[in-house]
């Protein structure tokens, strides 16, 4: 789509101006007239204006919309709509109150799209760098069910949970990360500077060296001779891995492998299933049929393998199977969750029980994150001890042998 700058007048004669995205100037005019605005001038914006968002500054230093901004936007919009303020007036108020220029431009674009007759979810889809597919899909659910204010509250709570989860994970991994970085730097310095110096001393003595020392000397020699090639190979390997993960098959394999990682796999799985359960419960509570609700869930699930299981559940429901039967076939839920699904189908309260499932998974994620640092510390200590042992044996064992020979 192209971005057009327009000026026009409303039916009451009030002058209007702004920006609107459309396929052509004719489509832009049609959208304006559909929104009750008679266009006076329509002009396509330049490439630089589109890149800079019309701010006239360098995009490199332009402010960006952060997740916390979207979170606060959701909460403020919920409060305004809950108070009975129309959506257009709510957006106008947020444009004036926000301190982030980038977010103000996004809200302005949303307001202009609504004035042109578009849905809010369609307008948000034009800003994928701000609103995720999950956010857009939930807004679309809110528009279809008339519960848009509730959707914004749920999105605020969801974004708050994800923000706190990321913060706790970073806090738990901060100390082990520093230790691992220090270990890598220490090993690199020893390989490049220390071991070559000892190798010259040992070579001058002409004595037979222990196996561990010979391994360290050869490792140091390879590092010095081919270090840049090894670094380039590592960079190419990482780039190739990212390209492979971008493919459908690669992402499916990698996302399934992430669920089996020793320390973080269970956290990833439970947090993904919590999002699944919460989204499914919200969709069912909004009156969406189960099959269509699972389509929304599969679209917003950020793990390709679990998304494929959700699609399998949807296909089973479309064939007439029960939710419990399809959940058992998907093989991603534990027996407790399956029992709750069974009770929900019997009592007709699947949405309420799926909400409880989401709360249960979130409590488990919270507990595992709190104990993550305690589980990582023994591994770090063992790794440090192993490296120190190898270096001590490789560097000092020949000295001990030479000292014992000299004494004799």
N, C-alpha and C positions, 0 to 999 in steps of 0.2 A: 504493500500500500504506500501511497504518497501522502505527504503532509501539506495541507493547504492553510494559508492565512486568509481569513475572511473578515469582512465587515458586512453588517446587515441591520435590519430593523425589525422589531417585533410587530405584532398586529396593533399594539398600542402606540407605536411610533418610537419606542425606546431603541437607542443605538446599541448594537451588540458587535463585539469583535473577539477574535480568538483563533485557535488552531483546530483543525479537524483532519482526521486521517480518512482517506477514501481512495478508490482505484483511479478516479479521474475527477476533473473539475465538474463534469456533469453530475456524477454521483454525489459529489460534495454539495452541489446546489440542491439536489433532490433530498438529501438528508436534512439540509437546513430548512427547506420548505416543509418537510414532514414534521419538523420540530417547531413550526410556527414562526420561522425567521425568513424574511425576504432578503436574499443575498444582494448586496450592492457591488462588492468587489470580491473576487476569489483569485488568489495568487499562490502558486506553488512555492514552498520555501526552498531555499538553496540547500546544497549538500552540507555545507558547513553549519547552517542553522539547524539541520536535522541532527547532525552529530552532536552539537553542543546543546541541543534542546532549546535553541533560541536565546541562550543566555549571553552569547557573544564572547564567552571566555574559552579558555583552553579546556578541552574535555579531560586532559590528564589531571588537572587540578580541580575539576568541578566536583561539588559534593555528591555523594552517592546516598542511596536509600539503604539503610541497614535493617536487619531483621527486627531490631528493637523499635525502629520507626514504624514498621508494618504492624507490630504488636500494639503499640500505642494507638495507631490509626484505627485498628479494629475495636479497641476498647472505647475510644472516643465516639466512633460511629455508632456502636451499640448504645451508648448512653444517650446520644442525641435521638436516635430512632426510637428507643424505648420511651423517651419523653414525648413522642408524637411529632417530632420535627420532620418534615418531608426530606427525602434523600437529597434533593438538589440544594435545599437550604443548609442541610448538614454539611455537604461538601463545600459550599461557599464559606461556611464558618470555619471549617478546617483549613481552607486555603489561607485565610487571614490569620489563623492562630499558630500554624506550624512555623517552626524556625528553620526547617531544612528546605533549602531552595529546590533541591531535586525532588523531594516529596511534594512540594507545592506544585511543581510542574506536572507531576503525575496526577495529582488530584484534579488539577485544572483540566487535564486531558480527559479524565473520567467524567467530569461535569459536562464538558462539551459533547462527549459522545452520548451521554444521557439526554441532553437537550436536542441532539440530532435524532433521537428515537431508538438508540441502541440499548440493549440490556447491559446491566452493570457487569455481568460475567464476561460478555463479549468485549466490553471496554477494557477490563482487566487483562484479558488475554493478549492485548496489544502491548503489555508491559511484562514480558516473561522474566526480566531481570529483577522485578520487584515482587510480583505475585506468582507463586509456584503453581503448577498444575493442580495440586491438591487444594490450594486456596481457591482457585478459580472454580474447580468442580464443586466445592462446598457452597460457594456463593450461588452457583447455578441451581443447586438443590434448594437453597433458601428462597430463590426467586420462584421456583416451581411450586413450592409449598406455602409461600407466604410467611415464612419464618426467618426472614433475612436478619432481623435484629438478633435472634437467638443464634444464628450461624456466626455472626461476628463475635458474640460472646464466647462461643465454643472455640473459634479460631484464636481468640486471645488466650484462652486457657491452654490450648494446644501449643501455641508458640511459646508461652511461658514455660510449659513443661519441657519442651525441646531446648530452650535456652538454658534452663537450670541443669538439664541433663548434660549438655555440652560443657557447661562451666564446671560441673563436678568431675566429669571425665578428664578435662584438662588439669584440674587441680590434683587428681589422683595420679596422673601420668607425669606431672611436672618434675618431681624428684627422680623417678627412674629415668626420665629422658635426660636430665642433666648428668646423671651418673653414666649412662651409656655413651653420651657424647664425650665425656671426659675420658672414658675408657678407650674409645676409638682414637681420640687425639693422642693419648699416651702411647698406644700401640704404634701409631704412625710415627711418632717422634722416635721411639725406640728402634723401629725398623730402619728409619732413614739415618739416624745419627749415632745411636748407641751401639747397636750390633755391628755395624761396619768397623767401628773403632776396636771392639773386642776381637773381631775377626782378624785384623792386622796383627794384634798381639799374639793370638793363638797360632797364626801362620808362621810367625817368627820363631816360635818355640819348637815347631815341627812335631808336636805330639799328636797322637790319635785322639780325636774328639769324640765325646759321647753322641749318641744318635740324636738326642733332643737338641744339642748345640748345632749339629750339622743341619738339622731341619730349619732352625732359626736363621742360620747364616744363609742358607739357600733361599729362604723366604725373603730375607732382606735384599739379596742380590736380584731376585726377580722383581721385587718392588721398585728398586732403583733403576733397573734396566727397562722395565715395561710399565712403569706406574702410570704414565700418561695414556698409554693404550688401554690399560685396565680401566682408568677413569672414563675414557671415551666410550669403551664398551658398556660400562655401567649406565652412562647417560642414554646410549642407544637402546639398551635393554629396557630402561624405564619408559622411554618414549614408545617403544614397540608394545610394551605391556599396556600402556594407556590407550593406544590405538586398538589393540585387541579387545580391551574391556569396553570400548565404544561400540563394538559389534554386538548384535543380539545374542549370538552363541557365546561369545566371550563374557558378556555381562552375566548371562545365566549361570555359567560355570563359576565365575568369580563370586557372584552373590551367594551361591550355594556353599562355596568353600568358606566364605566369611562366617557363615553360621556355625562352622565346625572349628573355628579357632579356639585354642585352649582357654584363654582368659576373657576375650571380648566377644566371642561367638554367642554366648548365651545372652549377653547384654543386647547385642544387635537383634537377635531373634525375638527376645521379649519386648523390646521397644517397638519393633515392627509389628508384632502381633497386637500390642496395645493400641497402636494407631489403627490397625485393621478393625479391632473390636469397637473402638470409639466411633470410627467413621461409619461402620455398619450399623451400630446402635442409633446414631444420629439420623442416618438415612431412613431406617425403619420407623423411627419416631416421627419423622417428617411425612410419613405416609407413602414412601416409595416402595414398590414391590421388591421382594427379596432378590430376584434375578437382576433387576435394574440397579439395586443398591450394591450388589456385588460387582457389577460393571464399574460403578464409580470407585469402589474400593480398589479394584484391580488397577484402575488408571492412576490412582494416587499413591499406591504402595511403592516405596522407594527401594524395594528388593525384588529383582526380577524373578527369582525362584519362587518366593512366596506369592508374588503376583500371578505366576503361572498356576499355583495351587488354588488361588482364589478364582481364577478363570475356570479351572476345572470344577470348582463348586458351583459356579454359575451355570455351566453347561449341564451339570447334573440336575439342578433345580429346574432348568428349562425342559428337561426330559421327564419331569414329574417326581423326582426323588425328593426326600425330605432334607432339611438343612443338616440334621444329625448324620444322615447317611453320607452326604457329600463331605461333611467335615471329617468323618472317619476315613473316607477314601483319600482326602488330602494329606493326612498323616503329618500335620504340623501342630495339632493341639494335644495337650496332655489329658488324661482321663477325667480330671476334675472339670476342665472346661467342657469336655464332651457331655458330662453329666449335667452341667448347667444348661447347655444347649437343649438337651433332651427335656429337661424340666420346663424350659422356656417354650418349647413347641407344644408341650402338653397343656400349659396354662395360657398360651397366647401372649406371653410377655417376653419374647425373645429380645426386644430392644432393651428392656430393663436389665435382663441378665447379662447381655453383651456389654452393657455399661459397667456392671460389676466385674466382668472378665477384664475389661480395660483397666479398671482400678487395681485389680489383683496383679496384673502384669506390671503396672507402673510401680506398685509397692516392691515387687521383686527386683525391678530395674534399680530402684532407689537403694535397696539393700546391697545389691551386687556392686554398685558403684562405690558405696561407702566402704566395702571390704576389698575393693580392687587394689588399692595401694598395699594393703597388708598381704595380699596374695602375690604381688609382684616383687616385694622386697626380698623374700628368700631366693627367688630366681636371680635377682641382681647380685646378691651376696655370693651365691655359688659361682656365677659367671666371673665376678671379680676375683674370687679365690682361685678359680681355674687359671685365669690369665696370669696372676701373680705366681702361681706354682710353676707354670710352664716357663715363664721368663726367669724365675729363680733357678730352676734346674738347668735351663739352657745356658745361662750366662755364668753362674757361679759353680756349677758342678765341675767344669774343667779346672777351675782354680783349686778346688778341693783336691782333685786328683793330682794336679801338679804339686801342691803343697805336701801331700802324703808321700809322693815320690822323692821330693827333696829331703824330707825328714829321714827317709830310709837311706 
